[in-house]
Amino acid sequence: MNILLITITYPPEIGGGQQWIYELAVSLQSRGHEVTVLTGYPRYNLSVIPPQYRHGWHMSEDLGGVPVRRIRVPAFPRSSKLARGLEHFAFGAWLGTAALFAPRADVALVFSPPLPLPWFACLVGRLRHVPVVVNIQDLFPREAIELGMLTNRWLIRGFEGMEREVHRMAAAITVHSPGNREHVIRHGGAAERVYVTYNWADTDRIRPAPRQNDFARQHGLLDRFVVSYAGTMGWAQDMTTIVDAAECLRDRSDILFLLVGDGVQKQQAQARSEMLGLTNILWLPMQPAAIYPQILVASDMSMINLNAHLRTPVVPSKLLNIMAAGRPVAASLPAESDARSIIDEAGCGISVPAGDGQALAAAILKLAAEPDLAHEMGLRGRAYVEAHFTRPVCTAQTEALLEDVKTEYRRRRNGSS
């Protein structure tokens, strides 16, 4: 197959989503398909923009044996909610237009959010007679509404209408959990065209290892019980609850909170920790992708956390990476999150109510006091990922779906001609 992947984010940008899409592209290419990635110029989670990306409006390159075509999308302030919304439309319009001139494809796979991107891509797919599969990672506009980022009722109606149109136009829709599938079906998706294809953890790149690595030595972690959070610190991630948990444990000098990443909420959370005089938090900027596995295994346990107002069934991608590293997880999550069912079924950690810093602190204390239990949870998490969420298994599911969509689309076109 000739496959076109359309995404707003891609390496060298750093993050779980970027790495996952890159691994998918490389895996599909290695299976004999011709893959082309259409994306923007990198700018997120990079302390320094590499020189080749600082100038020009379009470029082509090769990453991991996969051709990548980039178009520069206007940059908007990340701290402004209105600007973020305008940026979403800009990505849709710019990349949608670029898709008109992309290499001919048998099928296109577009990643959402932002919602305008699959909307434009589906329109282009109709013009070019290419079936479009939409992979939904976050449910927009539902999440923005729940987080208070989207309050204007006319905008909400407009985005909900766009969401229904995407669900109607897409040849197929993939989501990463059963709860997300139910949401899509309730909002106009035909049940027979909505599939659960799980994200994965790269169990070769991330695997259990001793804590005594270069990262741990460099940052003085060897003599502490390390509780880590590594990733985006945005509106959906409730960093306040982590700071609250650290405050509850401020007298436990043996426990260190290692918080690695960046995002629009980091500065506020960091300022609050300084106001409280907390010395048990080590704040670090986003680290290169190659360092990420070292961060996980340098930890005794890791955290995932979501805003208490977020009622959509989100499964943070970092959960599977923590499990792959063989570390137990303390999860501060709303009851609706499908991540809770994964943690319960795998037996790989402790879930507590979102927004409850005391409960999160209690979970951390329990695992710190029971190292055998923590170790067993880590082993169970690794075994569960190996059984259900490996890169080859999940890639094969996506490959089969794309093949089916291509075949069905051709059958219908031939039957109607």
Secondary structure, 3 states (H helix, E strand, C coil): CEEEEECCCCCCCCCHHHHHHHHHHHHHHHCCCEEEEEEECCCCCCCCCCHHHCCCCEEEEEECCEEEEEECCCCCCCCCHHHHHHHHHHHHHHHHHHHHCCCCCCEEEEEECCCHHHHHHHHHHHHHCCCEEEEECCCCCHHHHHCCCCCCHHHHHHHHHHHHHHHHHCCEEEECCHHHHHHHHHCCCCHHHEEECCCCECCCCCCCCCCCCHHHHHCCCCCCEEEEEECCCCCCCCHHHHHHHHHHCCCCCCEEEEEECCCCCHHHHHHHHHHCCCCCEEEECCCCHHHHHHHHHCCCEEEEECCCCCCCCCCCCHHHHHHHCCCCEEEEECCCCCHHHHHHHHCCEEEEECCCHHHHHHHHHHHHHCHHHHHHHHHHHHHHHHHHCEHHHHHHHHHHHHHHHHHHHHHHHHHHC
